[in-house]
Structures are given as C-alpha cells and as structure tokens.
Amino acid sequence: QVQVTESGGGLVQPGGSLRLSCIVSGGDFRNANMGWYRQFPGKERELAATITTGGRTNYVDSVKGRFTISRDNAKSTAYLQMNSLTPEDTAVYYCAATKSDSVYDQNEYTYWGQGTQVTVSS
C-alpha cells in the first residue's frame, strides 16, 4: 500500500525558510510525478509546484524564485525548499503523487499525504 508522508512544517518568522519533505513508501516513486499543493484557510487546495520523473519543474507565479521543488529517487523523497516566506504562505501543505502526465490537475493525483501546517508569523 502506497503511503505519502509529509514533514517539516512549523512556525517561522516572515523572511524565514523551511524545507518540507515528502516520503513515498510502498510505491514506484521513481516513475511518479510529484506535486506540492497548499490550502489556505477557508480556501480550496491549489497547486504550488510540480516535478516530473525527468526532473522538470514548474511553479505557480506566487512562489517562483522563492520555492524550489526537488526529488531524491534513492530516498523516495520529494522536497519543497521555501525561502523568503511571508504570512501569505501560511497554509496546510500537501504532497501528492501521480503516474499521469497531467501534473497540473489535482484530480489526476492518486496518492496524497495528510498535510503539514506551515505558519508564517512574527
């Protein structure tokens, strides 16, 4: 059974950094496209970043230049390095995996983690 587990969230001051990790167990991580989504309070979940099996990355405009998605196939882990955080980045961050090439459609993601809270506040 595939399990997706995020970690690394927490409270950080504005301008600070966090690195989120996402471990995928029981599945074929190497052949899965990965996405990081976030859900703001009272809003729908939305895409933040994606990385394909080939390492191609894509970011929503609001995180470009500040967030970096990466993957380590040997560790079956995806990462989201978040720098220059602002209070507007406060959200629950979810990691998801898909075999589909439609990496921008959250309905195509088969496996989801439970989410990790990121709070940016002074």
N, CA, C and O atoms as CSV, one atom per row, in Angstrom:
chain,resi,resn,atom,element,x,y,z
A,1,GLN,N,N,0.840,-1.185,0.000
A,1,GLN,CA,C,0.000,0.000,0.000
A,1,GLN,C,C,0.881,1.242,0.000
A,1,GLN,O,O,1.831,1.355,0.774
A,2,VAL,N,N,0.538,2.170,-0.890
A,2,VAL,CA,C,1.330,3.386,-1.005
A,2,VAL,C,C,0.959,4.344,0.117
A,2,VAL,O,O,-0.215,4.575,0.408
A,3,GLN,N,N,1.988,4.889,0.732
A,3,GLN,CA,C,1.776,5.914,1.750
A,3,GLN,C,C,2.631,7.128,1.424
A,3,GLN,O,O,3.791,7.004,1.031
A,4,VAL,N,N,2.041,8.293,1.595
A,4,VAL,CA,C,2.726,9.560,1.369
A,4,VAL,C,C,2.742,10.314,2.694
A,4,VAL,O,O,1.695,10.540,3.302
A,5,THR,N,N,3.917,10.693,3.129
A,5,THR,CA,C,4.045,11.324,4.435
A,5,THR,C,C,4.874,12.596,4.337
A,5,THR,O,O,6.046,12.565,3.959
A,6,GLU,N,N,4.243,13.720,4.685
A,6,GLU,CA,C,4.953,14.995,4.693
A,6,GLU,C,C,5.504,15.284,6.088
A,6,GLU,O,O,4.994,14.798,7.097
A,7,SER,N,N,6.555,16.087,6.106
A,7,SER,CA,C,7.107,16.569,7.370
A,7,SER,C,C,7.835,17.874,7.111
A,7,SER,O,O,8.079,18.249,5.964
A,8,GLY,N,N,8.174,18.551,8.179
A,8,GLY,CA,C,8.967,19.764,8.048
A,8,GLY,C,C,8.216,21.060,8.242
A,8,GLY,O,O,8.824,22.131,8.237
A,9,GLY,N,N,6.907,20.989,8.413
A,9,GLY,CA,C,6.147,22.214,8.641
A,9,GLY,C,C,6.407,22.772,10.032
A,9,GLY,O,O,7.070,22.150,10.862
A,10,GLY,N,N,5.868,23.956,10.260
A,10,GLY,CA,C,6.039,24.570,11.573
A,10,GLY,C,C,5.800,26.057,11.517
A,10,GLY,O,O,5.257,26.587,10.548
A,11,LEU,N,N,6.216,26.718,12.576
A,11,LEU,CA,C,6.073,28.167,12.685
A,11,LEU,C,C,7.404,28.828,12.320
A,11,LEU,O,O,8.460,28.433,12.814
A,12,VAL,N,N,7.341,29.822,11.466
A,12,VAL,CA,C,8.549,30.522,11.040
A,12,VAL,C,C,8.226,32.008,10.921
A,12,VAL,O,O,7.095,32.390,10.619
A,13,GLN,N,N,9.229,32.827,11.162
A,13,GLN,CA,C,9.028,34.270,11.050
A,13,GLN,C,C,9.051,34.705,9.593
A,13,GLN,O,O,9.652,34.031,8.756
A,14,PRO,N,N,8.413,35.811,9.283
A,14,PRO,CA,C,8.485,36.335,7.910
A,14,PRO,C,C,9.940,36.516,7.477
A,14,PRO,O,O,10.783,36.996,8.235
A,15,GLY,N,N,10.203,36.118,6.233
A,15,GLY,CA,C,11.565,36.163,5.711
A,15,GLY,C,C,12.353,34.902,5.964
A,15,GLY,O,O,13.455,34.741,5.441
A,16,GLY,N,N,11.804,34.008,6.758
A,16,GLY,CA,C,12.491,32.773,7.091
A,16,GLY,C,C,12.316,31.690,6.042
A,16,GLY,O,O,11.701,31.900,4.996
A,17,SER,N,N,12.871,30.533,6.347
A,17,SER,CA,C,12.860,29.400,5.410
A,17,SER,C,C,12.413,28.129,6.123
A,17,SER,O,O,12.585,27.966,7.331
A,18,LEU,N,N,11.839,27.245,5.335
A,18,LEU,CA,C,11.500,25.898,5.780
A,18,LEU,C,C,11.750,24.946,4.628
A,18,LEU,O,O,11.650,25.328,3.462
A,19,ARG,N,N,12.076,23.708,4.958
A,19,ARG,CA,C,12.146,22.676,3.937
A,19,ARG,C,C,11.178,21.563,4.297
A,19,ARG,O,O,11.286,20.932,5.348
A,20,LEU,N,N,10.243,21.343,3.412
A,20,LEU,CA,C,9.284,20.259,3.580
A,20,LEU,C,C,9.814,19.007,2.894
A,20,LEU,O,O,10.448,19.076,1.841
A,21,SER,N,N,9.543,17.866,3.511
A,21,SER,CA,C,9.929,16.578,2.933
A,21,SER,C,C,8.683,15.729,2.724
A,21,SER,O,O,7.698,15.851,3.452
A,22,CYS,N,N,8.748,14.879,1.728
A,22,CYS,CA,C,7.621,14.003,1.401
A,22,CYS,C,C,8.171,12.629,1.058
A,22,CYS,O,O,8.789,12.443,0.009
A,23,ILE,N,N,7.948,11.682,1.931
A,23,ILE,CA,C,8.422,10.321,1.696
A,23,ILE,C,C,7.287,9.474,1.149
A,23,ILE,O,O,6.180,9.471,1.689
A,24,VAL,N,N,7.575,8.756,0.070
A,24,VAL,CA,C,6.587,7.858,-0.536
A,24,VAL,C,C,7.049,6.424,-0.310
A,24,VAL,O,O,8.116,6.028,-0.779
A,25,SER,N,N,6.263,5.666,0.392
A,25,SER,CA,C,6.611,4.277,0.663
A,25,SER,C,C,5.604,3.339,0.019
A,25,SER,O,O,4.431,3.677,-0.140
A,26,GLY,N,N,6.075,2.169,-0.347
A,26,GLY,CA,C,5.196,1.156,-0.903
A,26,GLY,C,C,4.807,1.379,-2.354
A,26,GLY,O,O,3.911,0.714,-2.873
A,27,GLY,N,N,5.487,2.320,-3.012
A,27,GLY,CA,C,5.139,2.603,-4.398
A,27,GLY,C,C,6.356,2.790,-5.270
A,27,GLY,O,O,7.493,2.675,-4.812
A,28,ASP,N,N,6.105,3.080,-6.535
A,28,ASP,CA,C,7.159,3.253,-7.524
A,28,ASP,C,C,7.479,4.738,-7.641
A,28,ASP,O,O,7.074,5.401,-8.595
A,29,PHE,N,N,8.211,5.247,-6.656
A,29,PHE,CA,C,8.484,6.687,-6.603
A,29,PHE,C,C,9.203,7.161,-7.851
A,29,PHE,O,O,8.898,8.232,-8.377
A,30,ARG,N,N,10.144,6.384,-8.321
A,30,ARG,CA,C,10.972,6.802,-9.450
A,30,ARG,C,C,10.125,7.145,-10.678
A,30,ARG,O,O,10.501,8.008,-11.471
A,31,ASN,N,N,8.992,6.475,-10.833
A,31,ASN,CA,C,8.142,6.685,-12.003
A,31,ASN,C,C,6.877,7.489,-11.677
A,31,ASN,O,O,5.880,7.414,-12.396
A,32,ALA,N,N,6.932,8.244,-10.602
A,32,ALA,CA,C,5.795,9.077,-10.209
A,32,ALA,C,C,6.143,10.545,-10.352
A,32,ALA,O,O,7.209,10.990,-9.928
A,33,ASN,N,N,5.230,11.292,-10.954
A,33,ASN,CA,C,5.334,12.746,-10.943
A,33,ASN,C,C,4.821,13.234,-9.594
A,33,ASN,O,O,3.859,12.690,-9.051
A,34,MET,N,N,5.466,14.256,-9.065
A,34,MET,CA,C,5.137,14.714,-7.712
A,34,MET,C,C,4.665,16.161,-7.725
A,34,MET,O,O,5.124,16.983,-8.519
A,35,GLY,N,N,3.744,16.443,-6.830
A,35,GLY,CA,C,3.263,17.807,-6.702
A,35,GLY,C,C,3.164,18.226,-5.250
A,35,GLY,O,O,2.876,17.422,-4.365
A,36,TRP,N,N,3.409,19.497,-5.033
A,36,TRP,CA,C,3.149,20.108,-3.725
A,36,TRP,C,C,1.962,21.057,-3.898
A,36,TRP,O,O,1.978,21.949,-4.746
A,37,TYR,N,N,0.959,20.847,-3.093
A,37,TYR,CA,C,-0.223,21.700,-3.082
A,37,TYR,C,C,-0.306,22.396,-1.732
A,37,TYR,O,O,0.326,21.980,-0.760
A,38,ARG,N,N,-1.086,23.448,-1.691
A,38,ARG,CA,C,-1.317,24.115,-0.419
A,38,ARG,C,C,-2.758,24.590,-0.325
A,38,ARG,O,O,-3.389,24.946,-1.320
A,39,GLN,N,N,-3.251,24.582,0.893
A,39,GLN,CA,C,-4.627,25.001,1.143
A,39,GLN,C,C,-4.618,26.110,2.169
A,39,GLN,O,O,-4.252,25.913,3.327
A,40,PHE,N,N,-5.033,27.284,1.715
A,40,PHE,CA,C,-5.105,28.438,2.600
A,40,PHE,C,C,-6.361,28.349,3.443
A,40,PHE,O,O,-7.327,27.702,3.036
A,41,PRO,N,N,-6.373,28.978,4.602
A,41,PRO,CA,C,-7.565,28.918,5.463
A,41,PRO,C,C,-8.821,29.353,4.723
A,41,PRO,O,O,-8.874,30.449,4.166
A,42,GLY,N,N,-9.819,28.500,4.721
A,42,GLY,CA,C,-11.101,28.823,4.108
A,42,GLY,C,C,-11.116,28.780,2.597
A,42,GLY,O,O,-12.079,29.232,1.977
A,43,LYS,N,N,-10.065,28.245,1.987
A,43,LYS,CA,C,-9.992,28.240,0.529
A,43,LYS,C,C,-9.749,26.826,0.010
A,43,LYS,O,O,-9.450,25.896,0.759
A,44,GLU,N,N,-9.894,26.712,-1.318
A,44,GLU,CA,C,-9.635,25.429,-1.953
A,44,GLU,C,C,-8.133,25.156,-2.029
A,44,GLU,O,O,-7.317,26.077,-2.027
A,45,ARG,N,N,-7.794,23.881,-2.094
A,45,ARG,CA,C,-6.406,23.493,-2.261
A,45,ARG,C,C,-5.921,23.901,-3.651
A,45,ARG,O,O,-6.643,23.739,-4.635
A,46,GLU,N,N,-4.711,24.424,-3.730
A,46,GLU,CA,C,-4.186,24.836,-5.021
A,46,GLU,C,C,-2.728,24.396,-5.184
A,46,GLU,O,O,-2.003,24.149,-4.221
A,47,LEU,N,N,-2.352,24.314,-6.439
A,47,LEU,CA,C,-1.019,23.828,-6.770
A,47,LEU,C,C,0.043,24.867,-6.428
A,47,LEU,O,O,-0.150,26.064,-6.639
A,48,ALA,N,N,1.172,24.387,-5.894
A,48,ALA,CA,C,2.311,25.272,-5.647
A,48,ALA,C,C,3.462,24.947,-6.597
A,48,ALA,O,O,4.051,25.845,-7.200
A,49,ALA,N,N,3.779,23.649,-6.728
A,49,ALA,CA,C,4.925,23.256,-7.550
A,49,ALA,C,C,4.791,21.798,-7.956
A,49,ALA,O,O,4.157,20.994,-7.273
A,50,THR,N,N,5.408,21.482,-9.092
A,50,THR,CA,C,5.433,20.097,-9.550
A,50,THR,C,C,6.831,19.721,-10.022
A,50,THR,O,O,7.627,20.575,-10.412
A,51,ILE,N,N,7.106,18.432,-9.979
A,51,ILE,CA,C,8.356,17.916,-10.544
A,51,ILE,C,C,8.040,16.584,-11.210
A,51,ILE,O,O,7.390,15.721,-10.621
A,52,THR,N,N,8.504,16.430,-12.431
A,52,THR,CA,C,8.232,15.207,-13.160
A,52,THR,C,C,9.296,14.151,-12.863
A,52,THR,O,O,10.279,14.404,-12.166
A,53,THR,N,N,9.067,12.963,-13.415
A,53,THR,CA,C,10.056,11.892,-13.237
A,53,THR,C,C,11.405,12.283,-13.834
A,53,THR,O,O,12.458,11.838,-13.378
A,54,GLY,N,N,11.348,13.115,-14.853
A,54,GLY,CA,C,12.584,13.559,-15.502
A,54,GLY,C,C,13.223,14.771,-14.858
A,54,GLY,O,O,14.260,15.252,-15.315
A,55,GLY,N,N,12.603,15.268,-13.793
A,55,GLY,CA,C,13.170,16.403,-13.083
A,55,GLY,C,C,12.723,17.767,-13.564
A,55,GLY,O,O,13.239,18.789,-13.110
A,56,ARG,N,N,11.759,17.792,-14.490
A,56,ARG,CA,C,11.260,19.084,-14.960
A,56,ARG,C,C,10.363,19.694,-13.882
A,56,ARG,O,O,9.489,19.016,-13.344
A,57,THR,N,N,10.576,20.952,-13.574
A,57,THR,CA,C,9.837,21.602,-12.500
A,57,THR,C,C,8.938,22.711,-13.019
A,57,THR,O,O,9.175,23.279,-14.085
A,58,ASN,N,N,7.913,23.003,-12.252
A,58,ASN,CA,C,7.028,24.107,-12.591
A,58,ASN,C,C,6.484,24.692,-11.294
A,58,ASN,O,O,6.264,23.977,-10.316
A,59,TYR,N,N,6.268,26.014,-11.306
A,59,TYR,CA,C,5.837,26.704,-10.100
A,59,TYR,C,C,4.700,27.654,-10.401
A,59,TYR,O,O,4.624,28.230,-11.487
A,60,VAL,N,N,3.815,27.812,-9.430
A,60,VAL,CA,C,2.813,28.857,-9.543
A,60,VAL,C,C,3.531,30.197,-9.380
A,60,VAL,O,O,4.541,30.278,-8.682
A,61,ASP,N,N,3.019,31.232,-10.012
A,61,ASP,CA,C,3.713,32.515,-10.042
A,61,ASP,C,C,4.041,33.052,-8.644
A,61,ASP,O,O,5.087,33.667,-8.437
A,62,SER,N,N,3.153,32.815,-7.705
A,62,SER,CA,C,3.333,33.401,-6.373
A,62,SER,C,C,4.517,32.820,-5.597
A,62,SER,O,O,4.941,33.393,-4.594
A,63,VAL,N,N,5.048,31.691,-6.055
A,63,VAL,CA,C,6.190,31.084,-5.346
A,63,VAL,C,C,7.459,31.062,-6.181
A,63,VAL,O,O,8.520,30.692,-5.678
A,64,LYS,N,N,7.372,31.445,-7.426
A,64,LYS,CA,C,8.546,31.432,-8.300
A,64,LYS,C,C,9.655,32.293,-7.719
A,64,LYS,O,O,9.421,33.412,-7.263
A,65,GLY,N,N,10.868,31.749,-7.744
A,65,GLY,CA,C,12.008,32.487,-7.214
A,65,GLY,C,C,12.190,32.340,-5.718
A,65,GLY,O,O,13.229,32.719,-5.176
A,66,ARG,N,N,11.185,31.790,-5.044
A,66,ARG,CA,C,11.285,31.618,-3.587
A,66,ARG,C,C,11.263,30.146,-3.183
A,66,ARG,O,O,11.937,29.756,-2.229
A,67,PHE,N,N,10.499,29.332,-3.896
A,67,PHE,CA,C,10.364,27.911,-3.581
A,67,PHE,C,C,11.134,27.090,-4.607
A,67,PHE,O,O,11.235,27.461,-5.776
A,68,THR,N,N,11.676,25.966,-4.144
A,68,THR,CA,C,12.346,25.034,-5.035
A,68,THR,C,C,11.884,23.618,-4.721
A,68,THR,O,O,12.012,23.143,-3.593
A,69,ILE,N,N,11.348,22.959,-5.733
A,69,ILE,CA,C,10.944,21.563,-5.590
A,69,ILE,C,C,12.059,20.680,-6.119
A,69,ILE,O,O,12.698,21.006,-7.120
A,70,SER,N,N,12.289,19.566,-5.450
A,70,SER,CA,C,13.324,18.639,-5.885
A,70,SER,C,C,12.928,17.226,-5.469
A,70,SER,O,O,11.951,17.027,-4.747
A,71,ARG,N,N,13.694,16.262,-5.930
A,71,ARG,CA,C,13.404,14.885,-5.587
A,71,ARG,C,C,14.698,14.096,-5.473
A,71,ARG,O,O,15.691,14.396,-6.136
A,72,ASP,N,N,14.665,13.092,-4.629
A,72,ASP,CA,C,15.768,12.163,-4.465
A,72,ASP,C,C,15.187,10.767,-4.638
A,72,ASP,O,O,14.592,10.217,-3.711
A,73,ASN,N,N,15.359,10.202,-5.814
A,73,ASN,CA,C,14.752,8.908,-6.099
A,73,ASN,C,C,15.314,7.806,-5.198
A,73,ASN,O,O,14.598,6.869,-4.845
A,74,ALA,N,N,16.570,7.913,-4.832
A,74,ALA,CA,C,17.172,6.890,-3.974
A,74,ALA,C,C,16.511,6.849,-2.601
A,74,ALA,O,O,16.489,5.810,-1.942
A,75,LYS,N,N,15.973,7.987,-2.179
A,75,LYS,CA,C,15.319,8.064,-0.877
A,75,LYS,C,C,13.799,8.089,-0.987
A,75,LYS,O,O,13.097,8.186,0.020
A,76,SER,N,N,13.296,8.000,-2.218
A,76,SER,CA,C,11.842,8.055,-2.441
A,76,SER,C,C,11.242,9.285,-1.764
A,76,SER,O,O,10.193,9.215,-1.124
A,77,THR,N,N,11.921,10.391,-1.919
A,77,THR,CA,C,11.536,11.607,-1.204
A,77,THR,C,C,11.516,12.802,-2.146
A,77,THR,O,O,12.406,12.989,-2.976
A,78,ALA,N,N,10.485,13.592,-1.988
A,78,ALA,CA,C,10.397,14.884,-2.659
A,78,ALA,C,C,10.528,15.979,-1.607
A,78,ALA,O,O,10.168,15.797,-0.444
A,79,TYR,N,N,11.051,17.119,-2.045
A,79,TYR,CA,C,11.288,18.225,-1.125
A,79,TYR,C,C,10.666,19.507,-1.672
A,79,TYR,O,O,10.467,19.670,-2.876
A,80,LEU,N,N,10.372,20.397,-0.748
A,80,LEU,CA,C,9.976,21.750,-1.130
A,80,LEU,C,C,10.748,22.703,-0.228
A,80,LEU,O,O,10.430,22.865,0.950
A,81,GLN,N,N,11.761,23.326,-0.802
A,81,GLN,CA,C,12.527,24.338,-0.087
A,81,GLN,C,C,11.809,25.671,-0.239
A,81,GLN,O,O,11.576,26.133,-1.356
A,82,MET,N,N,11.463,26.285,0.876
A,82,MET,CA,C,10.689,27.528,0.853
A,82,MET,C,C,11.506,28.623,1.527
A,82,MET,O,O,11.837,28.536,2.709
A,83,ASN,N,N,11.820,29.647,0.754
A,83,ASN,CA,C,12.600,30.779,1.261
A,83,ASN,C,C,11.770,32.052,1.196
A,83,ASN,O,O,10.738,32.108,0.527
A,84,SER,N,N,12.240,33.068,1.903
A,84,SER,CA,C,11.575,34.380,1.899
A,84,SER,C,C,10.081,34.243,2.164
A,84,SER,O,O,9.257,34.829,1.462
A,85,LEU,N,N,9.755,33.483,3.160
A,85,LEU,CA,C,8.354,33.218,3.466
A,85,LEU,C,C,7.643,34.467,3.970
A,85,LEU,O,O,8.230,35.299,4.663
A,86,THR,N,N,6.388,34.580,3.615
A,86,THR,CA,C,5.541,35.690,4.051
A,86,THR,C,C,4.299,35.120,4.730
A,86,THR,O,O,4.002,33.936,4.569
A,87,PRO,N,N,3.573,35.936,5.483
A,87,PRO,CA,C,2.339,35.445,6.105
A,87,PRO,C,C,1.351,34.879,5.081
A,87,PRO,O,O,0.523,34.033,5.416
A,88,GLU,N,N,1.441,35.342,3.854
A,88,GLU,CA,C,0.535,34.844,2.808
A,88,GLU,C,C,0.850,33.415,2.388
A,88,GLU,O,O,0.072,32.798,1.660
A,89,ASP,N,N,1.972,32.888,2.836
A,89,ASP,CA,C,2.305,31.489,2.571
A,89,ASP,C,C,1.740,30.545,3.625
A,89,ASP,O,O,1.870,29.327,3.504
A,90,THR,N,N,1.116,31.101,4.653
A,90,THR,CA,C,0.526,30.272,5.702
A,90,THR,C,C,-0.565,29.388,5.119
A,90,THR,O,O,-1.533,29.882,4.541
A,91,ALA,N,N,-0.406,28.084,5.272
A,91,ALA,CA,C,-1.331,27.124,4.675
A,91,ALA,C,C,-0.975,25.722,5.165
A,91,ALA,O,O,0.058,25.504,5.798
A,92,VAL,N,N,-1.851,24.795,4.856
A,92,VAL,CA,C,-1.510,23.382,5.002
A,92,VAL,C,C,-0.921,22.934,3.666
A,92,VAL,O,O,-1.528,23.129,2.613
A,93,TYR,N,N,0.250,22.342,3.721
A,93,TYR,CA,C,0.943,21.917,2.505
A,93,TYR,C,C,0.809,20.406,2.350
A,93,TYR,O,O,1.062,19.633,3.273
A,94,TYR,N,N,0.400,20.021,1.146
A,94,TYR,CA,C,0.177,18.607,0.832
A,94,TYR,C,C,1.128,18.161,-0.272
A,94,TYR,O,O,1.429,18.909,-1.202
A,95,CYS,N,N,1.582,16.945,-0.143
A,95,CYS,CA,C,2.373,16.307,-1.183
A,95,CYS,C,C,1.502,15.260,-1.861
A,95,CYS,O,O,0.696,14.596,-1.208
A,96,ALA,N,N,1.665,15.113,-3.170
A,96,ALA,CA,C,0.855,14.146,-3.900
A,96,ALA,C,C,1.672,13.509,-5.008
A,96,ALA,O,O,2.633,14.090,-5.514
A,97,ALA,N,N,1.263,12.286,-5.377
A,97,ALA,CA,C,1.974,11.528,-6.397
A,97,ALA,C,C,1.005,11.073,-7.478
A,97,ALA,O,O,-0.147,10.740,-7.199
A,98,THR,N,N,1.491,11.065,-8.719
A,98,THR,CA,C,0.677,10.619,-9.836
A,98,THR,C,C,1.528,9.958,-10.896
A,98,THR,O,O,2.697,10.304,-11.070
A,99,LYS,N,N,0.940,8.999,-11.612
A,99,LYS,CA,C,1.590,8.420,-12.787
A,99,LYS,C,C,1.161,9.161,-14.046
A,99,LYS,O,O,1.709,8.944,-15.126
A,100,SER,N,N,0.177,10.036,-13.894
A,100,SER,CA,C,-0.350,10.783,-15.030
A,100,SER,C,C,0.615,11.881,-15.445
A,100,SER,O,O,1.388,12.385,-14.631
A,101,ASP,N,N,0.560,12.249,-16.730
A,101,ASP,CA,C,1.337,13.376,-17.235
A,101,ASP,C,C,0.628,14.709,-16.993
A,101,ASP,O,O,1.196,15.778,-17.215
A,102,SER,N,N,-0.620,14.627,-16.536
A,102,SER,CA,C,-1.395,15.849,-16.262
A,102,SER,C,C,-1.072,16.344,-14.864
A,102,SER,O,O,-1.899,16.264,-13.955
A,103,VAL,N,N,0.127,16.851,-14.705
A,103,VAL,CA,C,0.616,17.179,-13.368
A,103,VAL,C,C,-0.014,18.437,-12.791
A,103,VAL,O,O,0.158,18.723,-11.606
A,104,TYR,N,N,-0.744,19.195,-13.612
A,104,TYR,CA,C,-1.356,20.428,-13.119
A,104,TYR,C,C,-2.800,20.224,-12.666
A,104,TYR,O,O,-3.446,21.159,-12.195
A,105,ASP,N,N,-3.300,19.002,-12.810
A,105,ASP,CA,C,-4.681,18.681,-12.453
A,105,ASP,C,C,-4.670,17.852,-11.183
A,105,ASP,O,O,-4.241,16.698,-11.195
A,106,GLN,N,N,-5.139,18.436,-10.085
A,106,GLN,CA,C,-5.058,17.709,-8.824
A,106,GLN,C,C,-5.933,16.469,-8.825
A,106,GLN,O,O,-5.708,15.563,-8.022
A,107,ASN,N,N,-6.916,16.403,-9.697
A,107,ASN,CA,C,-7.743,15.206,-9.786
A,107,ASN,C,C,-6.964,14.011,-10.333
A,107,ASN,O,O,-7.399,12.867,-10.196
A,108,GLU,N,N,-5.817,14.275,-10.951
A,108,GLU,CA,C,-5.003,13.208,-11.514
A,108,GLU,C,C,-4.057,12.596,-10.489
A,108,GLU,O,O,-3.420,11.576,-10.754
A,109,TYR,N,N,-3.967,13.217,-9.328
A,109,TYR,CA,C,-3.059,12.701,-8.305
A,109,TYR,C,C,-3.756,11.595,-7.510
A,109,TYR,O,O,-4.843,11.784,-6.965
A,110,THR,N,N,-3.105,10.453,-7.462
A,110,THR,CA,C,-3.708,9.273,-6.845
A,110,THR,C,C,-3.457,9.211,-5.344
A,110,THR,O,O,-4.330,8.820,-4.569
A,111,TYR,N,N,-2.264,9.600,-4.955
A,111,TYR,CA,C,-1.867,9.424,-3.561
A,111,TYR,C,C,-1.534,10.772,-2.945
A,111,TYR,O,O,-0.818,11.589,-3.525
A,112,TRP,N,N,-2.073,10.977,-1.759
A,112,TRP,CA,C,-1.916,12.245,-1.040
A,112,TRP,C,C,-1.435,11.985,0.380
A,112,TRP,O,O,-1.774,10.982,1.008
A,113,GLY,N,N,-0.634,12.924,0.859
A,113,GLY,CA,C,-0.267,12.888,2.261
A,113,GLY,C,C,-1.339,13.547,3.114
A,113,GLY,O,O,-2.355,14.027,2.612
A,114,GLN,N,N,-1.087,13.556,4.396
A,114,GLN,CA,C,-2.062,14.098,5.339
A,114,GLN,C,C,-1.935,15.612,5.499
A,114,GLN,O,O,-2.800,16.256,6.093
A,115,GLY,N,N,-0.870,16.161,4.975
A,115,GLY,CA,C,-0.655,17.605,5.056
A,115,GLY,C,C,0.210,17.996,6.237
A,115,GLY,O,O,0.232,17.318,7.264
A,116,THR,N,N,0.916,19.093,6.074
A,116,THR,CA,C,1.733,19.636,7.161
A,116,THR,C,C,1.487,21.143,7.213
A,116,THR,O,O,1.488,21.820,6.186
A,117,GLN,N,N,1.278,21.649,8.414
A,117,GLN,CA,C,0.933,23.058,8.585
A,117,GLN,C,C,2.187,23.926,8.539
A,117,GLN,O,O,3.183,23.650,9.207
A,118,VAL,N,N,2.108,24.965,7.745
A,118,VAL,CA,C,3.155,25.989,7.717
A,118,VAL,C,C,2.519,27.300,8.139
A,118,VAL,O,O,1.554,27.757,7.525
A,119,THR,N,N,3.051,27.894,9.171
A,119,THR,CA,C,2.546,29.172,9.672
A,119,THR,C,C,3.681,30.184,9.671
A,119,THR,O,O,4.730,29.968,10.278
A,120,VAL,N,N,3.449,31.294,8.977
A,120,VAL,CA,C,4.447,32.356,8.894
A,120,VAL,C,C,3.910,33.548,9.675
A,120,VAL,O,O,2.935,34.185,9.277
A,121,SER,N,N,4.559,33.829,10.777
A,121,SER,CA,C,4.061,34.887,11.662
A,121,SER,C,C,5.186,35.364,12.571
A,121,SER,O,O,6.074,34.600,12.949
A,122,SER,N,N,5.125,36.631,12.905
A,122,SER,CA,C,6.080,37.189,13.844
A,122,SER,C,C,5.522,37.131,15.262
A,122,SER,O,O,6.187,37.560,16.205
